Amino acid sequence: MLKNKAAFAVQGVRLKVKPGQNCKNRHRMRGLVTGRFISLVLAAALACGCAKQSLNPDYRGPAPLPRSISQVFLYEKNLNGTDETVTRRTSGYDLIRLRVAREPGEAPVVADYFKNKAPGKNSLILVLPILGGKNTHANKFALFFTENGYSSVVVHRKKDFRDWFDFDSIDQMTLSAVTDIRRVLDWAGTRPEIDAASIGITGISLGGMGALFATAVDPRIKAAVIMLTGGNFPYILTHSGEKRIREKRIPYMERERLTKERFHARMKVSVKLDPMGVAPYMDARKLLLILAVFDRVIPSETGRALQRKMGGPETVYLFTGHYSSGLFFSHVKRKSLGFFNRSLGS
């Protein structure tokens, strides 16, 4: 029972109750204050463009990676024939174009190595680019990390999305991308200036999926920042608003005479390698997720589902869509740097 001039707290807001005020009015006032407080919190979050969720305090660690998954990602190491060409020299770093050997007869993995000139061994961050266009954002992230004490490598994707994307070969595309990342890790292990025990990875959109799979299956990666991605690949392929995916999906459905529902059902059968399938085996303590609340390219609900499946890693939510998230990349770079500094001990 509230006494005269009593007060109670509503999420940190103190509400005065006048003598004789009836219970109905009190509840109405409390509801108004609560609503206003929530509105203020949301307004503050929208003003800065993001909100943060800390690591799940009840997280107890990942389940062991099943051998059935690790076997799928086995590959033949090839440490011969890596070509290195210096393309730029500055006072702080050298930019080196890498051509890392794949299997005999295959074109090499192409990557750009931002070699930090600081003395001693440097931590390394692999940066994976977005689905299409140039590597502009990836290069900016790599340069930012390099200017803050790391060496960085931008691992190029396939030359042209239209030439390599195939709905009937999603698993093969995933395996190829992860193997390319691991070949760059093999190369990094041969470099005396790189601390092979202190390697992180980050990726945006489709690059985020590559970073996710590589982190799940390769213990050489000690920390990962996974941006603008999600789980449930069949759902993403069916519902993504990404122009390049739509331009592939629509003629495929017409050619195969599929409704959207039947297309989704086919993807559920054909796609075996899904982020949700490896999420429980990833250590949430070495992950930072960055998700866009209004994403329609990688539908935002798939990002939230992935976050839960991983056990609740630290997550930054941007109040943007997929592409408009670029407005906050300066903030994202600082968040990513802080996470790598904590995780890699730099």
N, C-alpha and C positions, 0 to 999 in steps of 0.2 A: 504494500500500500504506500503510495507516494504521499509524503507529508507536505505541509505548506512550504512554499519556496523550495521544494525539492528540485533536483536536477538529475538528468541522466545523460549518459554519453551515447551518441550515435556515430560509431566509426570515427571517434575522435572529435566529434562536434558536440558541444555542450548546450543542452536545451533547457531553458528555464521554464518551470511550470508554475503558473499563477495559482494563488489560493482559490479553492472552490471550483477550479476548472474540471469539468467532468471527464470521465475516462475516454469517451468517444472523441472529444476534442483533442485530448492528449495524444491518442493514437493517430489522429489526422495530422497533428503538428509533427509528430515523430516521422510519419511517412513523408511529409513535405521536406523535412530536413534531410532525411536519408536520400530522397530523390535528388535534392539539390547537391548533396555531397557527392553522390555518384556522378552527377553531371559535371561537377567541377573536376573530379578525377579524370573523367573521360576527356574533358576539354584540355586539361593539362597534358594528357598523353597524346592527344591529337596535335597539340601545339608543338611538341617535340618530335612528333611523327612516329613514335615507337613506344613499346612497353616491354618489360623484361620479366621472364619467369625463371626463377632460380632452379638449380638441380633438385629433383625430387628428394626430400630429406630422408625418405624411406628406402631409397635405392640401395641395393645390396650387391650389385655387380652383375655382369652378363652371364648367360648360360654358355657352356663350352661350345665352340664351333663344331658342328657335326662333321665327321670325315666325309660324309656324302656331299657336303657343300665344298669343302676344301679341295676334294678330288676334281670337281668340275673346273676349278680355276687353275689346275696344274698347267705349267708351260715349260718349254725348254729354254734355259738361259743361253744367251749368246752375247758374250762380252767382247767379241772381236769386231773390228771394223767401225767403231764409233768415230765419226768425223766431227771436228770442232773448228769453227771459223770465227774469228773475232770480227764483229761488225761495228762495234763502237767502244771507245775507251774514254772514261771520265776519271776524275780524281778519286771517286769513291767506289766505282765498280767497272768491270768489263762486261759487255754484252756479247755473248758467244752463241752462235747458231750451232745447235747439236743435230746430228743425224745418227740416231742410235739404231744399230742393226736389229732387224727382226729375224724371221726365219730366212734361210737362203732362198734367193729369188724374189723376196718381198721388198717393197720400198721401205726405207727406214722410217722410224719414228722421228718426227721433226719437233724440236723444242728450242726455246730461247732461254739461255742460262744467264741470269744476272749475278755475276760472280763478285761478291763483296770483297773489297781489298783489305778489310780489317785483318790484322795479324792473328795467327792461331786458327783453330777450327771453328767454323761457323755453323749454326743451325740452318737447316734448309726447309723452305716451304714450296711445295708444288702447287701450282695454280692452274685450274682447268677452266677453259672458256665456256661461254654460252653456246646455244644451239647453232645460231647462224651469224653472219656478218663477220666483221674483223675482230681481232683479239684486243680491241681497245680497252675494255674494262679489265680484262685479265692482265694486260701489260701495266695498267695503272696500279692494280693491286700489287703486282710483283715489284714494281719500282718503289712503292710505298714501304713494303716489307724490307727491301734492300736498304733503303735510306734509314731504316730503323734497326739496323744491325744484323739482318738475316741475309743469306743468299737465297735466290728464288729461281724457279724454273717454270716457264709457261709451256705446258705440254699441248701441242697443237692437236686439234681434232682433224677428222678427214677433210679433204679440200672442199668438197661441195656437198651440202646436205642432200641435194636432189639426186646425187650420184650414188650415195651409199645407204640412204634410209630405205628400209624395206620392212613392211609389216609382218612378212613371213619369216624374217630373220632377226627378230629383236634380241633373242638370246645370243646369237652369234655376234651381234653388234656390241652387246654388253661385254662378252668375253674378250673381244678384240680391244675395246677401250681399256679394260682393267689390265690386260696383258701389256699394253703400251705403257701404262703407268708403272707397272712393276719392272719393266725393262729400264725405265728411267731411274728407278730405285736401284737397280743392279749397277747402272753406270755411276750413280752417286756414291755407292759403296767402294768404288775404286779411287775416289778423289781424296787426296790427303788433306785438302782444305775444308772438307765437309765433315761435320760430326754426324756419322751414320746412326748414332744413338739418339739423335735429336732432330727428327724429321716430322714436319706437319704437312697437311694438305688442305686445300680449300677449292671449292668449285661452285659455279653459279648455274642454276637451272639444270640442263642435261649434264653439265660438268659436275654439278652437285651429286647427281646419281653415280657418276663414275667415282667421285671421291668417297661416296658412301660404301660402294662395293669394295673398293680397294682397301679402305680402312677395316672393313669387316674381315677380309681374308688375309691381309698382310700385316704381321705384327711389327714390321719396321716403321709403320706410321704410328706416331705417338700422340698426335692431336689432330683434330679435324674440325674445320668450320664449314658447314654444309648449308648452302644458301639457296632459297627459292626452289625447293624440290619437295617431293612427297612420296608416299608409298602407293601401292595398288596401280601398277603399270597399266593393266588392261583398262581400268577406269580412266586413267589419265589420257591414254591414246584415244579413247572413245569420246571424251568430253572436253578435251583441251581446245581452247579458243585460239591457240597459236596458228598463225596464217600458214606457215610451212607444213604443219601437220595436217591442217584442214585440206590444203591443196593436194596432199597425198591420200588422205582418208576418203574424200568424196569420190574421186575416180575409182579407187579401190573398191568401195562399196558398190558403185554402179557396175563395175566389171564383174564382181562376184555376186551381184544381185542380193545384197545384204541390207537389211534394215539396221538401224543403229543398235537395236537389241541383239540381233544376230551377229553383228560385228563384234560387240562386246563379248558375247559368248565365245566367239572364235578366238579372240585375244586371250581369254581366260584359259583356253585349252593350250594354245601355242606358246604363251609366255610362261616359262618356268622360273626364270631368274627375276625375282621381284624384290624391291627394297624391303617390303614387309617380311620377306622370307629370311633376311639376314639381320633385321633390326634387333631381335632379342639377343644376338650374339655379339653385339657391339657394346663397348664399355661407355655408358652414358657419361661417365666422369671425364672422358677425354673428347667430348663432343660439344660443339656449340651449333645450335640450329638457328637460322635466320629465315623467318617466314613472312610472306606478305598476306595480310588479312583479307584483302580483296582480290587475290590472285585468281585469274581465270585461265591462264596458260597452264600452270600446274595447279589445278583446283585446290583452293585453300583447305578444304576439308581433308584432302589427302595428306597435307603437311601435318595437320593436327593429329591425324590417325597414326602417322609415322612417329611423331613425338611420343605418343602414348606407348606404342609398340617398343620403342627403344628404352622405355623405363623412366622417361621424364628428364632428358638432359636440359641443361641451361638453354633457354630459348629467348630470342629477341623477336618480337612481333612488330613489323612495319605496317603502319596504317596506310597502305598503298596497294596498287595492283602490281603485276609482275614487272612491267616496264617502267612504271612511274617510281618504282623503288630506287631507281638510279638517282633520284633527287636526294636520297639519304646515304649514298655510298661513302661519303666522307665520314659520316657517323659509323657506318658499318665497318669501314677500314679500321677505325680506332677501336671498336669493340673487338674485332678480330685480332688486332695486334695485342691488346690486353690479354685476351684468352691465350694466345700463343706464348706470350711472356710468362704467364702463370704455369702453363702446361709443359713447356719445354725448358723452363728455368733460365730464359734469356734475360 
